[in-house]
Amino acid sequence: MHKIRGTALAAVMASLTLLTAGCGQGLLGSDDAGSGENKDEPIILGMLIPQSGSEAAIGPYMSNAAQMAVDEINEKGGVLGRKLELKTADDACDPQTAAAGANKLVTEGIAVSVGGYCSGATLPTLPIFNKAGIPMVIPVANSQELVDQKLKNVFLINGTGGQQAEAAAAWMTKDGAAKAALMHDNTSYSKDLALRTQKLLDEPGGPETAILEAVTPKESDYSANINNVLAKKPDYVYWTGYFQEAGLLARQFRQAGYEGKILVGDGSVSPKLIEIAGAEAADGVYATMTQTPETLQGAESWIANYKQKFGSDPGPYSNQSYDAVRLAAEAITKAGGTDGEKVIAALEAIDGFSMFSGPLKFTPEHTLSTGGFQILVVKDGKFVLQDPLQ
């Protein structure tokens, strides 16, 4: 499991400086927009994020960081002599809302999609962007179902569900778990992660799966589900859904007298979990998560720049969203323009591009070669690094 070092972060920033330099001509110093494109028109990137609904707290982290990357690139001349422009649309972590948002972004003429948070909402956008010939650099959504569509225009820069399941199983084994309860909400990301974790736990040498429990999201009382789980006497509970339910489950498990350990998936890593659960119930909750700004060594100046620009700290998936824009700009540059097929080919040919997660080279499935998952824990009201799993 890869955890960024200070030198890697320096490489990210140096890469951005070099790529956006060059006689004021734009990314890589080109004065040709390529493919007969109009240099007077901006290159538009589209970002679907949750702006409403229970996951809306994540949206600003993603859009702010993406805008930060856009502004930094534009300050150094843009891409191929053209300015970048970011357009966002709400997906509300809802498939129908996401599909409507994707169609809206297509009509607005985006060159690359750099969004996607909830996998269940991202899935129905894949055929929309694919039909329009628009490459997708997905910063967050990571259900294996996204990969299984085998669409050439889809690239994931977050660890996959399979990689996260490996991290969860490895951590629970390392932490001495005997019986683990797996809980999901039946959405693509959550159920996929739970089932993949169950498959790993069923192998010899680790904890056994005590129960696989599905809950209905957006409920307020999960006592029936909790009673089902407690009847199996697990010493670990792994919740694979989102932070709204995670906070309620953590609080209600403790109220029911559960004294075992709680682990949550990356969709639950948010200050909102702690707020909903309450500080006492949230304390000690573990999480499988890729890098966050707080766990990035050497990221102090980047965090300070973000805070100065937006008046708040960056949150989960800020760094991945920042890198999604940078990667899209790099691919457009290498392609010599915004032709979708050429941009896709450029993304496939990326080798060593510096990102927060380390040098990038996509697998044939357009995923990261390593997921970069680590274990966080809630301590003193914040998620902090517990174990890099290296």
PyMOL commands that set and color helices and strands:
alter all, ss='L'
color gray80, all
select helices_A, chain A and resi 6-19+27-29+56-75+95-107+119-131+144-148+161-174+188-201+223-230+243-255+266-268+271-277+279-282+293-295+300-310+318-335+340-348
alter helices_A, ss='H'
color red, helices_A
select strands_A, chain A and resi 43-49+84-90+112-113+136-138+154-156+179-184+208-214+236-239+261-264+286-289+353-355+358-360+374-379+382-387
alter strands_A, ss='S'
color yellow, strands_A
deselect
rebuild
show_as cartoon
